[in-house]
C-alpha cells in the first residue's frame, strides 16, 4: 500500500530531475544510493526502492528523500496490462460477431 501511495504522490506532484546512482557499500544487500539536486539547489541523498534504467528520478518536493526511480519493467507491466484489457474486449465483442457469421453461413446451406 505504501508503494501505491508513493506512486500516487509522484504522479500528482513529483518532479523529474537528473540523478547519479552509486552502490551503497555500507549495506550488505544489493542497494543503491541516489544523489541529486532539488529545484531549490539542495543536495539530497536517498535510497530508491529500485534502480531505473535511466539517470532520472522523480522526487516529492515536500519530502525530497521520497524518491521513485522509474524502471523499464514497470512500463512493460503497464503495456502488458493494456494488451490484456484490449484482448479481453476483443474476445468479448468477437464472440457475438463470430456467432453471427456462423448463423449467416448456416442459413445459406
C-alpha positions as CSV (number, residue, x, y, z in Angstrom):
1,X,0.0,0.0,0.0
2,X,2.9,2.3,0.7
3,X,4.2,1.9,-2.8
4,X,0.9,2.8,-4.3
5,X,0.8,5.9,-2.1
6,X,4.3,6.8,-3.3
7,X,3.3,6.3,-7.0
8,X,0.2,8.4,-6.5
9,X,2.1,11.2,-4.8
10,X,4.8,11.1,-7.6
11,X,2.1,11.2,-10.3
12,X,0.4,14.2,-8.7
13,X,3.3,16.4,-7.6
14,X,6.6,14.6,-8.4
15,X,9.5,16.5,-10.0
16,X,11.8,14.7,-12.5
17,X,15.5,15.5,-12.2
18,X,18.8,14.0,-13.3
19,X,20.5,11.9,-10.7
20,X,23.7,10.0,-10.0
21,X,23.3,6.4,-8.8
22,X,26.0,4.8,-6.7
23,X,26.4,1.4,-4.9
24,X,25.7,1.5,-1.1
25,X,28.9,-0.2,0.2
26,X,27.7,0.1,3.8
27,X,24.7,-2.0,3.2
28,X,25.2,-5.8,2.9
29,X,22.5,-6.4,0.3
30,X,22.4,-5.0,-3.2
31,X,21.4,-1.4,-2.7
32,X,21.8,1.9,-4.4
33,X,22.2,5.4,-3.3
34,X,20.9,8.2,-5.5
35,X,22.3,11.7,-5.3
36,X,20.5,14.7,-6.9
37,X,19.8,18.4,-6.5
38,X,16.3,19.7,-5.9
39,X,14.9,22.6,-7.8
40,X,15.9,24.8,-4.8
41,X,19.6,23.6,-5.1
42,X,19.6,21.4,-2.1
43,X,21.8,18.3,-2.3
44,X,19.8,15.2,-1.4
45,X,20.9,11.6,-0.9
46,X,18.2,8.9,-0.9
47,X,17.7,5.2,-1.2
48,X,15.3,4.3,-4.0
49,X,13.4,1.0,-4.0
50,X,14.6,0.1,-7.5
51,X,17.4,1.3,-9.7
52,X,16.0,2.6,-13.0
53,X,17.5,2.3,-16.4
54,X,17.8,6.0,-16.9
55,X,19.6,8.5,-14.9
56,X,16.4,10.3,-14.0
57,X,14.3,10.1,-10.8
58,X,11.1,11.6,-9.5
59,X,11.1,13.1,-6.1
60,X,8.4,14.6,-3.8
61,X,9.1,18.4,-3.4
62,X,7.5,18.3,0.1
63,X,9.7,15.4,1.2
64,X,12.8,15.1,-1.1
65,X,14.0,11.9,0.4
66,X,10.9,10.2,-1.1
67,X,12.3,9.0,-4.4
68,X,10.9,6.9,-7.3
69,X,13.3,5.6,-9.9
70,X,11.3,4.6,-12.9
71,X,12.2,1.2,-14.4
72,X,11.7,-0.4,-17.7
73,X,10.0,-3.3,-16.0
74,X,7.2,-1.0,-14.7
75,X,6.5,0.3,-18.2
76,X,6.4,-3.3,-19.6
77,X,3.9,-4.2,-16.9
78,X,1.7,-1.3,-17.9
79,X,2.0,-2.3,-21.6
80,X,1.1,-5.9,-20.7
81,X,-2.0,-4.8,-18.8
82,X,-3.1,-2.6,-21.7
83,X,-2.7,-5.6,-24.1
84,X,-4.7,-7.8,-21.8
85,X,-7.5,-5.4,-21.5
86,X,-7.6,-4.9,-25.2
87,X,-7.5,-8.6,-25.8
88,X,-10.3,-9.2,-23.3
89,X,-12.6,-6.7,-25.0
90,X,-11.7,-8.2,-28.4
91,X,-12.8,-11.6,-27.2
92,X,-16.0,-10.2,-25.6
93,X,-17.0,-8.4,-28.8
94,X,-15.6,-11.0,-31.2
95,X,-17.7,-13.9,-29.9
96,X,-21.1,-12.4,-30.9
97,X,-19.6,-11.4,-34.3
98,X,-18.3,-15.0,-34.8
99,X,-21.7,-16.5,-33.8
100,X,-23.5,-14.1,-36.2
101,X,-21.2,-15.1,-39.1
102,X,-21.7,-18.8,-38.4
103,X,-25.5,-18.3,-38.2
104,X,-25.5,-16.4,-41.5
105,X,-23.4,-19.1,-43.2
106,X,-25.7,-21.8,-41.9
107,X,-28.7,-20.0,-43.4
108,X,-27.1,-20.3,-46.8
109,X,-26.8,-24.1,-46.7
